[in-house]
Structure formats: C-alpha cells, structure tokens
Amino acid sequence: MDKLARVLDFPKEIVLDLPKVTLIGNMQALIENHRGIIEYSTDRIRISINSGEIEITGKSMSICNISRDEIHLDGSIGLIKYHC
C-alpha cells in the first residue's frame, strides 16, 4: 500500500488509514483521521485512531471543533503520545 501511495501520489495517511497530527507551536493541534474521543478533560485528551490511540496532555485544553474526520484543540499542549 505504501508503494501504491507513492506511485499514485496519494497522501500516505489516506491510503494507509493513518492519523495526521498538525501542531501550531504548543497552542493548537489538528488531528485528522480519528475514530472518536475516548477521554476528555482540560489536562488530558485521549483520541481513538485505527491503530490505537493518541494521548495529549497539557493545561487549559479545549476542543474547538470536532467533525467526522478532524478534531481541533486549543490550549497549552505539553505532550503527545502515540499508543499502538
């Protein structure tokens, strides 16, 4: 599948069903290709992904926008962990 993504010039996250995490400093995060929220508090957010989960810890975090494909977070992001 990885080779197919390269040949067709498709983004790997789409072909391989991987999450895409975009950070703006430590103040904003955009998580694409998620499977939903597992846990939410202002200091810890756990997000389900196809291969496990992403855990984000910090302070004063909030979900600004959530859609079927994206989650937009604001706050002071301290750590992002990928659990498979």
N, C-alpha and C positions, 0 to 999 in steps of 0.2 A: 504494500500500500504506500509505503514511503517513496518508493521509486515511481509509482504511478502519480503521486502528488507532484513530484519534480518534473516528470515528463509532461503532464498536463498543465503545469504551472498553477496548481490549486494550492491554497494555504493548507499547511500540514494539519493545523488544528481542526479543520473541517473534515478532511479525508480520514484522519486518524481518530476523530472524536475526542480531541484533547482540549483542556481548558486553556484560555488565553487570559493572562493577568497583565493589566497595564497599570503602572503606578505613575502618579504625578507627585514627585517628592515623597514625603511621608504623610501627605494630607488627603489624597484621593486614590481610590482604586476602582478599576473596572474589571469585573470578572465575566468573561464570555463563555458560553457553552457549559452552563451549570445544570444541575439537576434539582436544585432547591436548597432551602435553608434548613440546616439541622438544628442549630442553636444560635440564639441571638441575644446579646446583651451589649451594653455600651463599651465593655472592655474585651469581649470575645465574640467572634462570629465564626461559625463552622458552616461550610458550604459543601453540599454533596456534588461530586463530579463522577463521571463514568468510571474512573479507575480508583475511586476512594473519596477523599475529601481534602479541602483546603481549610486551614485554620488561620484566622487573622486575629492577632491580639494588639491592643493599643489602649487609648483613652478617648473618651467622648466620641466614640464612633457611632454613626447612624447610617441607615440605608436610605439614600436619597431617592433612588429609583430602582424598581425591580420589574423585569419583564420575563417572558418565557426563556429568553436567551442571554440576558445581561443583568448584572447586579452592579449598581453604582454606590460606592461607600464614601463617606466623608468622615474626617476625624484625624486623630493623631495615631498613625499606624506604626507599631513598633516591630512586629514580627509577622512573617507569613511562612506557614509550614505546609508542606505537601505530604499527605499521608496516603500511601497506596496499600 
